């Protein structure tokens, strides 16, 4: 089962930085931006995270929480979050449960080698737990601003 626009997101649980269990139920009542990224501390993922960090107050003003998700472990996430001063949590999805639910694992190529990896994607879930927008195959420049505009529009 994967998520579908304008349908409720199935319940999920993810282990996040700070030792928190993040569930869809704990997020209800606020909008949520879940952004999936390939790897901690890589250039594109750092730039993307910094964009969400730099616009965090605007997301909060739009009643929207931001959460990053990758297959990296909690220790890596804790280091990445601390080094970049991210005010939001990062979920470790080593078992790829959330990745499967949101269908973000894709065949990728790097230097002629094929492998399965996370396709940079972002999802906007409304305060009732319904998926309202999705961005797949994300290019980092300008993306955070586009997501913020959608979150602000959904909140009004």
C-alpha positions, 0 to 999 in steps of 0.5 A, a space after each residue: 500500500 502506498 500513499 495517494 493524493 487526497 486520501 488519508 495517510 496510513 498510520 506509521 511510526 518512525 524513530 526520530 532524533 532525540 529518541 522520539 517515536 513519531 507517529 501520524 497520530 502525534 502529528 495530527 492537528 498540524 500540517 506536516 512536511 515529510 521530506 525524504 532525502 538520500 544521505 546525511 551530510 552530502 551536499 544536496 541533502 545539506 543544502 535542502 535541510 538548510 533550506 527547511 531550517 532557514 524557513 522553519 519559522 515561516 513553516 511554524 507560522 503556517 501551522 506546519 511541522 517539518 520532518 526529514 526522513 532517510 535510511 541513515 541511522 539515528 547516530 548519523 542523524 543526531 550528528 547531521 542535525 547538530 552540525 546543521 542546527 536543524 530545529 526539526 527532527 530526522 527519522 531513521 528509516 533503516 528498514 525502509 518502512 516509510 520509504 515503501 509507504 511513500 514509494 520513494 525507493 527507486 533505481 538510481 545510477 551513479 558513475 555507471 553503477 546501478 543501485 536502489 536509493 531514495 528518490 528525493 521527494 516531499 509530501 504535504 499532509 494536512 492537519 487531518 492526516 490527508 496527503 494534499 501534495 507530493 513532489 517527486 524527483 525533487 531538484 533542491 533549488 527553489 523547492 523549499 520555497 515552493 513547499 512553503 507556499 503550498 503549506 501556507 495556502 493549505 493553512 489559509 
